[in-house]
């Protein structure tokens, strides 16, 4: 895992943990707390899926460029 990736994962994990602790210490009722935590993690999951989809598209694009360059070199 690259250094930048580790930093991003650490920041996301820290944000999730901080939000969970803040919600747990708030004066909301249990059902409100569960709803807020559930919504937060759903949003986090959606954002992660979007980032991974973008990364997959970029990887596919790079692979196609490499494939074209190899074909060009072999021709």
C-alpha positions as CSV (number, residue, x, y, z in Angstrom):
1,X,0.0,0.0,0.0
2,X,1.4,3.4,-1.0
3,X,2.1,6.0,1.7
4,X,-0.6,8.3,0.3
5,X,-3.2,5.5,0.4
6,X,-2.3,4.7,4.0
7,X,-2.8,8.4,4.9
8,X,-6.2,8.6,3.2
9,X,-7.4,5.4,4.9
10,X,-6.2,6.7,8.2
11,X,-8.0,10.0,7.8
12,X,-11.2,8.3,6.8
13,X,-11.0,5.8,9.7
14,X,-10.2,8.7,12.1
15,X,-13.2,10.7,10.8
16,X,-15.5,7.7,11.1
17,X,-14.3,7.0,14.7
18,X,-14.6,10.7,15.6
19,X,-18.1,11.0,14.3
20,X,-19.2,7.9,16.0
21,X,-17.7,9.1,19.4
22,X,-19.3,12.5,18.9
23,X,-22.7,11.0,18.2
24,X,-22.4,8.6,21.2
25,X,-21.6,11.5,23.5
26,X,-24.4,13.6,22.2
27,X,-27.7,13.9,24.1
28,X,-29.8,12.3,21.4
29,X,-31.9,9.3,22.1
30,X,-30.7,5.8,21.1
31,X,-32.9,5.5,18.0
32,X,-31.7,8.9,16.8
33,X,-28.1,7.9,17.4
34,X,-28.5,4.7,15.5
35,X,-30.1,6.5,12.6
36,X,-27.4,9.1,12.5
37,X,-24.6,6.5,12.6
38,X,-26.3,4.4,10.0
39,X,-26.7,7.4,7.7
40,X,-23.1,8.5,8.2
41,X,-21.7,5.1,7.3
42,X,-24.1,4.8,4.4
43,X,-22.7,8.1,3.1
44,X,-19.2,7.0,3.7
45,X,-19.8,3.8,1.8
46,X,-21.3,5.6,-1.1
47,X,-18.4,8.0,-1.3
48,X,-15.9,5.1,-1.1
49,X,-17.8,3.3,-3.9
50,X,-17.6,6.4,-6.1
51,X,-13.8,6.8,-5.4
52,X,-13.2,3.1,-6.2
53,X,-15.3,3.3,-9.4
54,X,-13.2,6.3,-10.5
55,X,-10.0,4.5,-9.7
56,X,-11.1,1.4,-11.6
57,X,-11.9,3.6,-14.7
58,X,-8.5,5.2,-14.4
59,X,-6.8,1.9,-14.1
60,X,-8.6,0.6,-17.2
61,X,-7.6,3.7,-19.1
62,X,-4.0,3.3,-18.2
63,X,-4.1,-0.4,-19.1
64,X,-5.5,0.4,-22.5
65,X,-2.7,3.0,-23.1
66,X,-0.1,0.4,-22.1
67,X,-1.7,-2.2,-24.4
68,X,-1.6,0.3,-27.2
69,X,2.0,1.2,-26.6
70,X,3.1,-2.5,-26.5
71,X,1.2,-3.1,-29.7
72,X,2.9,0.0,-31.3
73,X,6.3,-1.2,-30.2
74,X,5.7,-4.8,-31.5
75,X,4.5,-3.5,-34.9
